[in-house]
Amino acid sequence: MNITLVAWRSFGAGAMSTLRGSLWACTWVGAVTLGAACSPLMNPPPGFVEVKGEPYAFRASNADGLVISVREIEHDPKGDLGFWVRAIENEMRLGRGYALLSTKDVQTSKGLAGKELRFGHDEGSQPHLYWVVVFVTEDKLYVVEAGGTKALVDSNESLLDNAIRSLNAG
């Protein structure tokens, strides 16, 4: 699923063409840093198993198919948290047809501030939820994604929130 970040239009065609990628198959500026430093990037929630593989720095799933993942992306070109939140919101709503249900400020246990966007859409008759959480450092963007059926996400909300807080970024 290829996406174009809508907000990049303000930078012109040249910059926009460099930022074609996917939240699912990330190729922003052709640079994704995989893996984490010495300590784990995120603690898998209880009942989840870590699944290794590109393009994720971290990905875990439970037996019912609820997934949480982290992408670690070079922060180039530079933008503040507000810019990245708006770019993702535009792409998800305008480019993919998701409904923005809510946003909230979040913080890791180490104090890194971020923004959580919660989206919804239907697959057939089944409602699904998709969370995108963005953290910005000088050098990296950390994009946490979580998703599954509405019932799965709702029943595991506290586990997902705790995993997001455990992000070891920066």
N, C-alpha and C positions, 0 to 999 in steps of 0.2 A: 504494500500500500504506500504509494509515493505521495508526499505532501510538499507544499510550498508554504513557508511561513509568510502569511499575509502581511505582517507588519514590515517585512523587508522591502515592500514596494516603495517606501519612502526613501530608501537608499539607492534606488535605481536598478536597472536590469542587471548590471554587472555584479553588484553585491547580492542581488536576489538569486542569480543563477548559481552562486557559490553556496547557497544555503538550501539546496534541495536535499531533503532527507526524509526520514521517517521516524516517528516516535517508536515505530515497530522495527525498522531496519535502518538505524541511524547512520547517516553519512554527512552530517553537517560539516562543512569545510573539509571533508575527507578525513577528519581526525576524531577518533574515539579512543580514549585510554581505557583499556580493559584491565581488570584486576584492581586490587587495593594495596594499601601500604602494609605494614607489618600486622596490623590488627584487622579484623574483618570489617568490611564496609558497612554491613548491616547484620543484625542478628535475625536469623529466621524465626518467625513466630512459632509458638508451640503447635505441633501437628503439621508443620510444613517441612519439606525437604528442599535443600538447595539443588538447583539444576544448573550445571555449568554450560557455558556456551556463548558465542558471540551473538549479538553485539552488546551483551549485558555485562556490566561489572559485577552484578549480583542478580540472581533470579531464583525465586522459590515458589513452590506450589503445594497446595494441600491435596489430599486424595480426591476431593470433590471438584477440583479444577479452578479454585480461587488462586490467583497469581499476584505476586508482588515482585517488582524488579527495580533496578537502579541502573541508569546510564550515567557515565562519567564523561563529560564532553569538554573539549578544549574551549575556553571562554574567549573566542576570537571570531568575529568582532565583539568588542566589549559592549555590554548593555547592562543597565541596572535591573533589579528584580522586577520593577514595574514594567519595563520594556518586555522582558521575557514572558511575564504573566500575560500581558496583552497579546503578544505574538501567538502564544499557545491557545489562548481563548479564541482569538480570531480564526485560527486554523481549525480548531475542533468544532466551533459553531458554524463558521461560514464554509469551510472546506470539507468537513466530514458530516455535518448535519447533527452533531450532538447538541443536546440542550444543557446549558449551564445551570446547574441546580443550586450551587452555593460556592462561596469562597471563604477561606478563613486563614488567618495568620497562624503559622506553626513555628516550632522551634525544636532543634535537636537537643538531646540531653547535654551537649557541649556548648549550647548557646547560639548555634547558627540559625538565623532567622530565615524563614521561607514563606511561601504561599501555597496553599492547597486549593485546587479547583476540582469540584466534583461535578461530573457530567453524567447524563443518562441517555439511554436510547433503547429501543426495542429491537430484539432479534426475533422475528416472527411474532408470536404472542407473548414472548418472555421478556420482561424488563431487565435491563442490565445497567450496572453502575461502573463508571470508570473514573478513577481518581488520578490526577496528575499533580505532583508536588514539586516545586522548583526551589532550589537553593543555589545561590550565586556566591562564588568566591572570586578573588582576583584572577585566578588561573583556570577555574573549572566551573561548569554548570553541572549540578546534580539533579537529574530528573527521575523522580520516583513515580512509578506507575503501579496501580493496583486495579484489578478488575475481575468481574464475574457477574453471575446473576445477582439481582437485587437482594434476593433472600440470602445468598451466601455472603455478600458484602455486609449487609445489615447485621447478620448474626456473628460476624467476625470483626466488627468495627473496632473494638478495643484492641484486639490483637494487631490489626493493621496500624492503628495509631501508635501503639508501643513500638512496632518495628520502625516506623517512620522516625520516631524520636531517637531510636538507636543508631541512626545514620552517623557513621564516623567519617564525616567529610571535612575537607579543609586541610 
